[in-house]
Amino acid sequence: MKKDERFAAFVHNSLARHARGDWGEVCKEDREENEVSLRKGFRLLSAYKGKGHPKIWIITERDGSATTVLFPSEY
């Protein structure tokens, strides 16, 4: 992110979407699981692909203690 301002903006925008409950490009099952997770306090997963940027995942831990941005290959 330090080397690419456009990618940094993409990540920040994706984090804002995640915080608003816009799960991005997840499958129907993951979208439904996120809705259950909001009610029951489980882990949240979002996926975003921006034009010219690699796909990223954003995961918020069930207790809200951490939100991690990673590439799918890092999972």
C-alpha positions in Angstrom: 0.0 0.0 0.0 2.9 2.3 0.7 4.1 1.9 -2.9 0.8 2.3 -4.7 -1.6 5.0 -3.7 -4.4 3.7 -6.0 -4.2 0.3 -4.4 -4.2 1.9 -0.9 -7.4 3.8 -1.9 -9.0 0.6 -3.1 -8.2 -1.1 0.2 -9.6 1.9 2.2 -12.7 1.9 0.1 -13.1 -1.8 0.5 -12.8 -1.5 4.3 -15.5 1.2 4.3 -17.8 -1.1 2.3 -17.1 -4.0 4.7 -18.0 -1.8 7.6 -21.3 -0.8 5.9 -22.2 -4.5 5.4 -21.5 -4.6 1.7 -19.8 -7.9 1.4 -18.5 -7.4 -2.1 -18.0 -10.5 -4.3 -18.7 -13.3 -1.9 -20.9 -16.3 -2.9 -24.6 -16.5 -1.8 -23.7 -18.9 1.1 -21.0 -16.5 2.5 -23.4 -13.5 2.1 -26.1 -15.4 4.1 -23.5 -16.5 6.7 -22.4 -12.9 7.2 -26.0 -11.9 7.9 -26.3 -14.6 10.5 -22.9 -13.6 11.9 -24.1 -10.0 12.4 -26.9 -11.2 14.6 -24.9 -13.9 16.5 -21.5 -12.2 16.7 -19.5 -14.6 14.4 -16.7 -13.8 12.0 -17.4 -11.7 8.9 -15.8 -12.2 5.5 -15.8 -9.9 2.5 -14.1 -10.1 -0.9 -13.4 -7.3 -3.3 -11.8 -7.1 -6.8 -11.1 -3.7 -8.2 -10.2 -2.8 -11.7 -6.5 -3.3 -12.1 -6.1 -4.6 -8.5 -5.8 -8.1 -7.1 -8.7 -9.6 -5.2 -8.6 -9.0 -1.5 -10.4 -10.5 1.4 -11.4 -8.7 4.6 -12.0 -10.7 7.7 -13.3 -9.4 11.0 -12.9 -11.7 14.0 -16.0 -12.7 15.8 -15.2 -10.6 18.9 -14.4 -7.6 16.7 -10.9 -7.5 18.1 -9.2 -7.5 14.7 -10.0 -6.9 11.0 -7.5 -8.3 8.6 -6.9 -7.5 4.9 -5.2 -10.2 2.9 -4.9 -11.8 -0.5 -6.7 -15.1 -0.9 -3.4 -16.9 -1.3 -2.4 -15.8 2.2 -5.3 -17.5 3.9 
